[in-house]
Amino acid sequence: MSFIAELWAFMRARKKFWLLPILVVMAIFGVLIVLTKGTAVAPFIYTLF
């Protein structure tokens, strides 16, 4: 959790708030790929990319 706190402090200090949506979308895609790996839904998820 310290990484997230440091990242937030960096974005707040440098006014890089535009990074937040990019990081959130990347995290959602990462979780989606990890959770659907090995399931019947995986071929449908991979066609999105």
PQR file of N, CA, C, O and H, with PARSE charges and radii, in Angstrom:
ATOM      1  N   MET A   1       0.811  -1.197   0.000 -0.4000 1.5000
ATOM      2  CA  MET A   1       0.000   0.000   0.000 -0.0000 2.0000
ATOM      3  C   MET A   1       0.854   1.260   0.000  0.5500 1.7000
ATOM      4  O   MET A   1       0.369   2.333  -0.361 -0.5500 1.4000
ATOM      5  N   SER A   2       2.114   1.147   0.398 -0.4000 1.5000
ATOM      6  CA  SER A   2       2.964   2.338   0.406 -0.0000 2.0000
ATOM      7  C   SER A   2       3.245   2.812  -1.016  0.5500 1.7000
ATOM      8  O   SER A   2       3.455   4.002  -1.252 -0.5500 1.4000
ATOM      9  H   SER A   2       2.508   0.276   0.691  0.4000 1.0000
ATOM     10  N   PHE A   3       3.249   1.864  -1.971 -0.4000 1.5000
ATOM     11  CA  PHE A   3       3.447   2.244  -3.366 -0.0000 2.0000
ATOM     12  C   PHE A   3       2.309   3.140  -3.849  0.5500 1.7000
ATOM     13  O   PHE A   3       2.540   4.130  -4.544 -0.5500 1.4000
ATOM     14  H   PHE A   3       3.079   0.897  -1.780  0.4000 1.0000
ATOM     15  N   ILE A   4       1.100   2.790  -3.480 -0.4000 1.5000
ATOM     16  CA  ILE A   4      -0.058   3.592  -3.891 -0.0000 2.0000
ATOM     17  C   ILE A   4      -0.006   4.968  -3.242  0.5500 1.7000
ATOM     18  O   ILE A   4      -0.331   5.970  -3.879 -0.5500 1.4000
ATOM     19  H   ILE A   4       0.913   1.986  -2.916  0.4000 1.0000
ATOM     20  N   ALA A   5       0.400   5.020  -1.979 -0.4000 1.5000
ATOM     21  CA  ALA A   5       0.510   6.308  -1.288 -0.0000 2.0000
ATOM     22  C   ALA A   5       1.588   7.180  -1.931  0.5500 1.7000
ATOM     23  O   ALA A   5       1.399   8.385  -2.102 -0.5500 1.4000
ATOM     24  H   ALA A   5       0.663   4.206  -1.462  0.4000 1.0000
ATOM     25  N   GLU A   6       2.711   6.572  -2.284 -0.4000 1.5000
ATOM     26  CA  GLU A   6       3.779   7.329  -2.945 -0.0000 2.0000
ATOM     27  C   GLU A   6       3.355   7.796  -4.334  0.5500 1.7000
ATOM     28  O   GLU A   6       3.671   8.913  -4.744 -0.5500 1.4000
ATOM     29  H   GLU A   6       2.864   5.593  -2.145  0.4000 1.0000
ATOM     30  N   LEU A   7       2.644   6.942  -5.050 -0.4000 1.5000
ATOM     31  CA  LEU A   7       2.160   7.320  -6.379 -0.0000 2.0000
ATOM     32  C   LEU A   7       1.176   8.480  -6.284  0.5500 1.7000
ATOM     33  O   LEU A   7       1.236   9.413  -7.086 -0.5500 1.4000
ATOM     34  H   LEU A   7       2.388   6.034  -4.718  0.4000 1.0000
ATOM     35  N   TRP A   8       0.274   8.429  -5.312 -0.4000 1.5000
ATOM     36  CA  TRP A   8      -0.676   9.515  -5.119 -0.0000 2.0000
ATOM     37  C   TRP A   8       0.052  10.809  -4.732  0.5500 1.7000
ATOM     38  O   TRP A   8      -0.308  11.885  -5.209 -0.5500 1.4000
ATOM     39  H   TRP A   8       0.225   7.671  -4.661  0.4000 1.0000
ATOM     40  N   ALA A   9       1.053  10.714  -3.887 -0.4000 1.5000
ATOM     41  CA  ALA A   9       1.819  11.906  -3.494 -0.0000 2.0000
ATOM     42  C   ALA A   9       2.550  12.495  -4.697  0.5500 1.7000
ATOM     43  O   ALA A   9       2.635  13.715  -4.838 -0.5500 1.4000
ATOM     44  H   ALA A   9       1.345   9.840  -3.499  0.4000 1.0000
ATOM     45  N   PHE A  10       3.077  11.633  -5.562 -0.4000 1.5000
ATOM     46  CA  PHE A  10       3.745  12.099  -6.781 -0.0000 2.0000
ATOM     47  C   PHE A  10       2.768  12.829  -7.689  0.5500 1.7000
ATOM     48  O   PHE A  10       3.062  13.919  -8.181 -0.5500 1.4000
ATOM     49  H   PHE A  10       3.008  10.642  -5.447  0.4000 1.0000
ATOM     50  N   MET A  11       1.602  12.224  -7.909 -0.4000 1.5000
ATOM     51  CA  MET A  11       0.618  12.842  -8.798 -0.0000 2.0000
ATOM     52  C   MET A  11       0.106  14.162  -8.225  0.5500 1.7000
ATOM     53  O   MET A  11      -0.133  15.112  -8.970 -0.5500 1.4000
ATOM     54  H   MET A  11       1.364  11.339  -7.508  0.4000 1.0000
ATOM     55  N   ARG A  12      -0.059  14.221  -6.922 -0.4000 1.5000
ATOM     56  CA  ARG A  12      -0.555  15.448  -6.296 -0.0000 2.0000
ATOM     57  C   ARG A  12       0.496  16.550  -6.351  0.5500 1.7000
ATOM     58  O   ARG A  12       0.158  17.709  -6.595 -0.5500 1.4000
ATOM     59  H   ARG A  12       0.135  13.449  -6.317  0.4000 1.0000
ATOM     60  N   ALA A  13       1.757  16.213  -6.128 -0.4000 1.5000
ATOM     61  CA  ALA A  13       2.817  17.215  -6.112 -0.0000 2.0000
ATOM     62  C   ALA A  13       3.138  17.724  -7.513  0.5500 1.7000
ATOM     63  O   ALA A  13       3.406  18.911  -7.697 -0.5500 1.4000
ATOM     64  H   ALA A  13       2.031  15.272  -5.930  0.4000 1.0000
ATOM     65  N   ARG A  14       3.110  16.837  -8.492 -0.4000 1.5000
ATOM     66  CA  ARG A  14       3.489  17.207  -9.863 -0.0000 2.0000
ATOM     67  C   ARG A  14       2.296  17.591 -10.736  0.5500 1.7000
ATOM     68  O   ARG A  14       2.468  17.928 -11.908 -0.5500 1.4000
ATOM     69  H   ARG A  14       2.892  15.873  -8.342  0.4000 1.0000
ATOM     70  N   LYS A  15       1.082  17.543 -10.167 -0.4000 1.5000
ATOM     71  CA  LYS A  15      -0.158  17.856 -10.901 -0.0000 2.0000
ATOM     72  C   LYS A  15      -0.333  16.947 -12.112  0.5500 1.7000
ATOM     73  O   LYS A  15      -0.670  17.408 -13.203 -0.5500 1.4000
ATOM     74  H   LYS A  15       0.943  17.270  -9.215  0.4000 1.0000
ATOM     75  N   LYS A  16      -0.104  15.662 -11.911 -0.4000 1.5000
ATOM     76  CA  LYS A  16      -0.225  14.664 -12.971 -0.0000 2.0000
ATOM     77  C   LYS A  16      -1.500  13.828 -12.776  0.5500 1.7000
ATOM     78  O   LYS A  16      -1.453  12.599 -12.835 -0.5500 1.4000
ATOM     79  H   LYS A  16       0.169  15.288 -11.024  0.4000 1.0000
ATOM     80  N   PHE A  17      -2.623  14.492 -12.547 -0.4000 1.5000
ATOM     81  CA  PHE A  17      -3.869  13.780 -12.289 -0.0000 2.0000
ATOM     82  C   PHE A  17      -4.398  13.051 -13.515  0.5500 1.7000
ATOM     83  O   PHE A  17      -5.256  12.178 -13.390 -0.5500 1.4000
ATOM     84  H   PHE A  17      -2.661  15.490 -12.499  0.4000 1.0000
ATOM     85  N   TRP A  18      -3.902  13.393 -14.694 -0.4000 1.5000
ATOM     86  CA  TRP A  18      -4.332  12.702 -15.908 -0.0000 2.0000
ATOM     87  C   TRP A  18      -3.839  11.260 -15.929  0.5500 1.7000
ATOM     88  O   TRP A  18      -4.342  10.457 -16.716 -0.5500 1.4000
ATOM     89  H   TRP A  18      -3.204  14.102 -14.796  0.4000 1.0000
ATOM     90  N   LEU A  19      -2.871  10.911 -15.088 -0.4000 1.5000
ATOM     91  CA  LEU A  19      -2.381   9.535 -15.019 -0.0000 2.0000
ATOM     92  C   LEU A  19      -3.372   8.595 -14.322  0.5500 1.7000
ATOM     93  O   LEU A  19      -3.362   7.389 -14.570 -0.5500 1.4000
ATOM     94  H   LEU A  19      -2.463  11.563 -14.449  0.4000 1.0000
ATOM     95  N   LEU A  20      -4.211   9.136 -13.468 -0.4000 1.5000
ATOM     96  CA  LEU A  20      -5.115   8.311 -12.668 -0.0000 2.0000
ATOM     97  C   LEU A  20      -6.059   7.460 -13.519  0.5500 1.7000
ATOM     98  O   LEU A  20      -6.149   6.257 -13.271 -0.5500 1.4000
ATOM     99  H   LEU A  20      -4.219  10.116 -13.268  0.4000 1.0000
ATOM    100  N   PRO A  21      -6.768   8.013 -14.507 -0.5600 1.5000
ATOM    101  CA  PRO A  21      -7.649   7.146 -15.312  0.2800 2.0000
ATOM    102  C   PRO A  21      -6.884   6.068 -16.081  0.5500 1.7000
ATOM    103  O   PRO A  21      -7.381   4.954 -16.245 -0.5500 1.4000
ATOM    104  N   ILE A  22      -5.703   6.385 -16.543 -0.4000 1.5000
ATOM    105  CA  ILE A  22      -4.903   5.398 -17.273 -0.0000 2.0000
ATOM    106  C   ILE A  22      -4.533   4.244 -16.355  0.5500 1.7000
ATOM    107  O   ILE A  22      -4.651   3.080 -16.737 -0.5500 1.4000
ATOM    108  H   ILE A  22      -5.299   7.290 -16.409  0.4000 1.0000
ATOM    109  N   LEU A  23      -4.090   4.560 -15.156 -0.4000 1.5000
ATOM    110  CA  LEU A  23      -3.702   3.515 -14.209 -0.0000 2.0000
ATOM    111  C   LEU A  23      -4.891   2.674 -13.772  0.5500 1.7000
ATOM    112  O   LEU A  23      -4.763   1.462 -13.599 -0.5500 1.4000
ATOM    113  H   LEU A  23      -3.995   5.506 -14.846  0.4000 1.0000
ATOM    114  N   VAL A  24      -6.037   3.299 -13.593 -0.4000 1.5000
ATOM    115  CA  VAL A  24      -7.234   2.556 -13.192 -0.0000 2.0000
ATOM    116  C   VAL A  24      -7.658   1.583 -14.287  0.5500 1.7000
ATOM    117  O   VAL A  24      -7.975   0.429 -13.998 -0.5500 1.4000
ATOM    118  H   VAL A  24      -6.141   4.284 -13.734  0.4000 1.0000
ATOM    119  N   VAL A  25      -7.668   2.032 -15.532 -0.4000 1.5000
ATOM    120  CA  VAL A  25      -8.052   1.154 -16.640 -0.0000 2.0000
ATOM    121  C   VAL A  25      -7.059   0.005 -16.784  0.5500 1.7000
ATOM    122  O   VAL A  25      -7.463  -1.134 -17.020 -0.5500 1.4000
ATOM    123  H   VAL A  25      -7.411   2.969 -15.766  0.4000 1.0000
ATOM    124  N   MET A  26      -5.777   0.288 -16.645 -0.4000 1.5000
ATOM    125  CA  MET A  26      -4.780  -0.781 -16.728 -0.0000 2.0000
ATOM    126  C   MET A  26      -4.969  -1.790 -15.604  0.5500 1.7000
ATOM    127  O   MET A  26      -4.819  -2.991 -15.828 -0.5500 1.4000
ATOM    128  H   MET A  26      -5.449   1.213 -16.454  0.4000 1.0000
ATOM    129  N   ALA A  27      -5.294  -1.331 -14.409 -0.4000 1.5000
ATOM    130  CA  ALA A  27      -5.515  -2.239 -13.282 -0.0000 2.0000
ATOM    131  C   ALA A  27      -6.756  -3.100 -13.513  0.5500 1.7000
ATOM    132  O   ALA A  27      -6.750  -4.292 -13.203 -0.5500 1.4000
ATOM    133  H   ALA A  27      -5.416  -0.356 -14.227  0.4000 1.0000
ATOM    134  N   ILE A  28      -7.817  -2.507 -14.053 -0.4000 1.5000
ATOM    135  CA  ILE A  28      -9.038  -3.264 -14.324 -0.0000 2.0000
ATOM    136  C   ILE A  28      -8.777  -4.347 -15.370  0.5500 1.7000
ATOM    137  O   ILE A  28      -9.211  -5.487 -15.206 -0.5500 1.4000
ATOM    138  H   ILE A  28      -7.822  -1.539 -14.304  0.4000 1.0000
ATOM    139  N   PHE A  29      -8.067  -3.992 -16.448 -0.4000 1.5000
ATOM    140  CA  PHE A  29      -7.746  -4.990 -17.463 -0.0000 2.0000
ATOM    141  C   PHE A  29      -6.858  -6.092 -16.896  0.5500 1.7000
ATOM    142  O   PHE A  29      -7.043  -7.262 -17.232 -0.5500 1.4000
ATOM    143  H   PHE A  29      -7.714  -3.066 -16.581  0.4000 1.0000
ATOM    144  N   GLY A  30      -5.915  -5.747 -16.058 -0.4000 1.5000
ATOM    145  CA  GLY A  30      -5.046  -6.754 -15.447 -0.0000 2.0000
ATOM    146  C   GLY A  30      -5.820  -7.721 -14.576  0.5500 1.7000
ATOM    147  O   GLY A  30      -5.606  -8.931 -14.647 -0.5500 1.4000
ATOM    148  H   GLY A  30      -5.764  -4.797 -15.785  0.4000 1.0000
ATOM    149  N   VAL A  31      -6.713  -7.202 -13.760 -0.4000 1.5000
ATOM    150  CA  VAL A  31      -7.533  -8.057 -12.902 -0.0000 2.0000
ATOM    151  C   VAL A  31      -8.452  -8.923 -13.751  0.5500 1.7000
ATOM    152  O   VAL A  31      -8.644 -10.102 -13.452 -0.5500 1.4000
ATOM    153  H   VAL A  31      -6.887  -6.219 -13.703  0.4000 1.0000
ATOM    154  N   LEU A  32      -9.019  -8.355 -14.800 -0.4000 1.5000
ATOM    155  CA  LEU A  32      -9.904  -9.107 -15.686 -0.0000 2.0000
ATOM    156  C   LEU A  32      -9.177 -10.267 -16.347  0.5500 1.7000
ATOM    157  O   LEU A  32      -9.720 -11.368 -16.437 -0.5500 1.4000
ATOM    158  H   LEU A  32      -8.864  -7.397 -15.043  0.4000 1.0000
ATOM    159  N   ILE A  33      -7.977 -10.035 -16.801 -0.4000 1.5000
ATOM    160  CA  ILE A  33      -7.206 -11.101 -17.453 -0.0000 2.0000
ATOM    161  C   ILE A  33      -6.808 -12.179 -16.448  0.5500 1.7000
ATOM    162  O   ILE A  33      -6.873 -13.368 -16.762 -0.5500 1.4000
ATOM    163  H   ILE A  33      -7.536  -9.141 -16.728  0.4000 1.0000
ATOM    164  N   VAL A  34      -6.403 -11.784 -15.263 -0.4000 1.5000
ATOM    165  CA  VAL A  34      -5.996 -12.765 -14.257 -0.0000 2.0000
ATOM    166  C   VAL A  34      -7.178 -13.617 -13.802  0.5500 1.7000
ATOM    167  O   VAL A  34      -7.042 -14.829 -13.636 -0.5500 1.4000
ATOM    168  H   VAL A  34      -6.351 -10.818 -15.008  0.4000 1.0000
ATOM    169  N   LEU A  35      -8.333 -12.992 -13.598 -0.4000 1.5000
ATOM    170  CA  LEU A  35      -9.492 -13.734 -13.106 -0.0000 2.0000
ATOM    171  C   LEU A  35     -10.103 -14.655 -14.156  0.5500 1.7000
ATOM    172  O   LEU A  35     -10.677 -15.686 -13.806 -0.5500 1.4000
ATOM    173  H   LEU A  35      -8.444 -12.007 -13.732  0.4000 1.0000
ATOM    174  N   THR A  36      -9.991 -14.306 -15.430 -0.4000 1.5000
ATOM    175  CA  THR A  36     -10.612 -15.131 -16.466 -0.0000 2.0000
ATOM    176  C   THR A  36      -9.644 -16.128 -17.091  0.5500 1.7000
ATOM    177  O   THR A  36     -10.024 -16.868 -17.998 -0.5500 1.4000
ATOM    178  H   THR A  36      -9.525 -13.468 -15.714  0.4000 1.0000
ATOM    179  N   LYS A  37      -8.423 -16.159 -16.628 -0.4000 1.5000
ATOM    180  CA  LYS A  37      -7.451 -17.099 -17.193 -0.0000 2.0000
ATOM    181  C   LYS A  37      -7.865 -18.528 -16.832  0.5500 1.7000
ATOM    182  O   LYS A  37      -8.071 -18.857 -15.664 -0.5500 1.4000
ATOM    183  H   LYS A  37      -8.115 -15.558 -15.891  0.4000 1.0000
ATOM    184  N   GLY A  38      -7.980 -19.346 -17.841 -0.4000 1.5000
ATOM    185  CA  GLY A  38      -8.339 -20.733 -17.614 -0.0000 2.0000
ATOM    186  C   GLY A  38      -9.824 -20.993 -17.525  0.5500 1.7000
ATOM    187  O   GLY A  38     -10.223 -22.115 -17.214 -0.5500 1.4000
ATOM    188  H   GLY A  38      -7.813 -19.078 -18.790  0.4000 1.0000
ATOM    189  N   THR A  39     -10.655 -20.010 -17.785 -0.4000 1.5000
ATOM    190  CA  THR A  39     -12.098 -20.240 -17.746 -0.0000 2.0000
ATOM    191  C   THR A  39     -12.641 -20.269 -19.163  0.5500 1.7000
ATOM    192  O   THR A  39     -11.911 -20.019 -20.122 -0.5500 1.4000
ATOM    193  H   THR A  39     -10.330 -19.098 -18.038  0.4000 1.0000
ATOM    194  N   ALA A  40     -13.907 -20.570 -19.290 -0.4000 1.5000
ATOM    195  CA  ALA A  40     -14.550 -20.620 -20.600 -0.0000 2.0000
ATOM    196  C   ALA A  40     -14.754 -19.221 -21.176  0.5500 1.7000
ATOM    197  O   ALA A  40     -15.020 -19.079 -22.369 -0.5500 1.4000
ATOM    198  H   ALA A  40     -14.500 -20.773 -18.511  0.4000 1.0000
ATOM    199  N   VAL A  41     -14.632 -18.189 -20.342 -0.4000 1.5000
ATOM    200  CA  VAL A  41     -14.837 -16.817 -20.792 -0.0000 2.0000
ATOM    201  C   VAL A  41     -13.575 -16.253 -21.433  0.5500 1.7000
ATOM    202  O   VAL A  41     -13.643 -15.260 -22.157 -0.5500 1.4000
ATOM    203  H   VAL A  41     -14.416 -18.306 -19.373  0.4000 1.0000
ATOM    204  N   ALA A  42     -12.437 -16.866 -21.179 -0.4000 1.5000
ATOM    205  CA  ALA A  42     -11.143 -16.340 -21.640 -0.0000 2.0000
ATOM    206  C   ALA A  42     -11.078 -16.070 -23.142  0.5500 1.7000
ATOM    207  O   ALA A  42     -10.576 -15.012 -23.521 -0.5500 1.4000
ATOM    208  H   ALA A  42     -12.382 -17.673 -20.591  0.4000 1.0000
ATOM    209  N   PRO A  43     -11.554 -16.955 -24.021 -0.5600 1.5000
ATOM    210  CA  PRO A  43     -11.456 -16.642 -25.453  0.2800 2.0000
ATOM    211  C   PRO A  43     -12.224 -15.374 -25.837  0.5500 1.7000
ATOM    212  O   PRO A  43     -11.821 -14.659 -26.755 -0.5500 1.4000
ATOM    213  N   PHE A  44     -13.314 -15.098 -25.147 -0.4000 1.5000
ATOM    214  CA  PHE A  44     -14.094 -13.902 -25.462 -0.0000 2.0000
ATOM    215  C   PHE A  44     -13.420 -12.646 -24.958  0.5500 1.7000
ATOM    216  O   PHE A  44     -13.529 -11.592 -25.585 -0.5500 1.4000
ATOM    217  H   PHE A  44     -13.642 -15.679 -24.402  0.4000 1.0000
ATOM    218  N   ILE A  45     -12.719 -12.739 -23.827 -0.4000 1.5000
ATOM    219  CA  ILE A  45     -12.004 -11.581 -23.287 -0.0000 2.0000
ATOM    220  C   ILE A  45     -10.826 -11.244 -24.172  0.5500 1.7000
ATOM    221  O   ILE A  45     -10.575 -10.067 -24.432 -0.5500 1.4000
ATOM    222  H   ILE A  45     -12.630 -13.595 -23.318  0.4000 1.0000
ATOM    223  N   TYR A  46     -10.093 -12.243 -24.645 -0.4000 1.5000
ATOM    224  CA  TYR A  46      -8.911 -11.998 -25.444 -0.0000 2.0000
ATOM    225  C   TYR A  46      -9.237 -11.413 -26.819  0.5500 1.7000
ATOM    226  O   TYR A  46      -8.376 -10.802 -27.452 -0.5500 1.4000
ATOM    227  H   TYR A  46     -10.297 -13.199 -24.434  0.4000 1.0000
ATOM    228  N   THR A  47     -10.467 -11.593 -27.281 -0.4000 1.5000
ATOM    229  CA  THR A  47     -10.833 -10.991 -28.561 -0.0000 2.0000
ATOM    230  C   THR A  47     -10.999  -9.487 -28.442  0.5500 1.7000
ATOM    231  O   THR A  47     -11.008  -8.791 -29.457 -0.5500 1.4000
ATOM    232  H   THR A  47     -11.167 -12.089 -26.767  0.4000 1.0000
ATOM    233  N   LEU A  48     -11.129  -8.971 -27.236 -0.4000 1.5000
ATOM    234  CA  LEU A  48     -11.232  -7.520 -27.038 -0.0000 2.0000
ATOM    235  C   LEU A  48      -9.917  -6.827 -27.336  0.5500 1.7000
ATOM    236  O   LEU A  48      -9.908  -5.638 -27.654 -0.5500 1.4000
ATOM    237  H   LEU A  48     -11.121  -9.536 -26.412  0.4000 1.0000
ATOM    238  N   PHE A  49      -8.804  -7.546 -27.240 -0.4000 1.5000
ATOM    239  CA  PHE A  49      -7.505  -6.954 -27.450 -0.0000 2.0000
ATOM    240  C   PHE A  49      -7.025  -7.255 -28.838  0.5500 1.7000
ATOM    241  O   PHE A  49      -5.931  -6.836 -29.216 -0.5500 1.4000
ATOM    242  H   PHE A  49      -8.812  -8.512 -26.982  0.4000 1.0000
TER
END
